[in-house]
Amino acid sequence: MVPSEHDREMHPTRWGDPAQAGPLPEAARGLVELAFGLDEQPATAPGPLPPPTLTAAALAALRAAVGNEHVLTDDETRRLRTRGKSTPDLLLARRGDLGDAPDAVVRPDGEAEVAAVLAAAREHRLAVVPFGGGTAVTGGLVAAREGFAGVVSLDLVRMKRLLAVDEESMTATLEPGLRGPEAEALLAEHGLTLGHLPQSFEYASLGGFAATRSSGQASAGYGRFDAMVQALVAVTPTGTLRLGRAPASAAGPDLRQLLLGSEGAFGVITELTLRVRRVPEVSAYDGWRFASFAEGAAAMRSLAQAQLLPTVLRLSDETETSLNLAHPERVGADGEGGCLLVCGVEGDASFVAGRQLAVHERLSAAGGVPLGAEPGESWREGRFRAPYLRDAMLDVGVLVETLETATWWSRVDEVADAVRGALTAALGDPTLVLCHVSHVYETGCSLYFTVATRAGETPVETWRAAKAATLDAIAAHGATITHHHAVGADHRPWLGAEIGETGLRVLRAVKAELDPDGLLNPGVLV
């Protein structure tokens, strides 16, 4: 295990580093007051946790599995492993509701100890929730307690090793508890990188990336995380899966896909062999302005279908551009109209020069106006700051939340309009709905929405109703219920609309085979 500054815990009722928490910037405060009014929300003292329900025999079995010091039942540790970081999660924590706290936090070190914990859980009828970085936003860390003698948070914080590097094959084998910056630091010692940079990068873990099919902001160049996974090891209550022995195979269906996106409901990932790349010699980011979201999306499609994608490609719609929410540090600055496209190219000098030239020619031909390096570099500098802004907005009574989907290019306008319509109808005035595209494919793209509205007296219930209406609209228009946030408990009621009843039966059959007692993350996915 490698010690790291990134072992620090996130704020219990906010996002990220407690030292980064702060009030709404003055420029943004004026904008928010004009749009929504200000309703200062005083901090609530942490509420009491329900007492642990584990029996002495269950605790003894868990301690035998991992050692006494690695089974924690104190309130502070349990509080920090309660739920994830969606806006409803934060609102519940802010009002002192910690009813979903686990009964114990158990920290195994390695495959054998994970297997021993699962054996103890089967013997004592305990639900087990794998925990990586705690950044889940769709209810993926809240177990359904019914029928269980207790809930254990299986914290993978001790599993943080770089196990092997194969520079000839360009793969690296790592443990799942490594957070994004920790993994990058270990790989950088070999001149390598994953290039996986989701907004949760600073705190999310490799195991979480795999279990949720994460997609990073540089997906245009480095691909989705599931595409990086070459092999994995996963411990299930009925045995261990060791999957992936070649770069490609025709040996039946790819069983790795059962674990990728399974959110810990089928097994606990204990080892990942990932495709890696050389650390880029040069990184160049710039900005472009398009007259409309439709024109910018068409330009992105042109690049994807010509196989000329840069490393990063991101388009903000008119509203996001005008509010500069693509640049959290400059909220409230004057906008120039149109839509901002951020383009970043990374690699060796010759590749960057050639790809920038090809992209410039195509974006110019599509009607783009080059804005130079400042907008792109500004976005890159502030790209992990948006969740902190969400907290500051909640402090003044403005509910801010996100949701995402993906669809075919031919349906982008239809789906975007349907989501905007569902959100504004459910939330009423004043509501702002912002949209950007940050993951692009030859056949379609993601659509990522940020929503702001008055929190009101019942913000959790208000948002859940609005999101339900929006997921109904997404399903009705043939888009996916999630591109990279995963299913969790929040999206589960809509999974059948996407994969059908036969698909649900397949997932239930896999669950029954690998986890016959239903111990792993009950209530999540299936």
Summary of the structure (lengths in Angstrom):
residues: 526
radius of gyration: 22.7
end to end distance: 32.9
largest distance: 70.6
contacts: 1827
relative contact order: 0.13
helix: 39%
strand: 21%
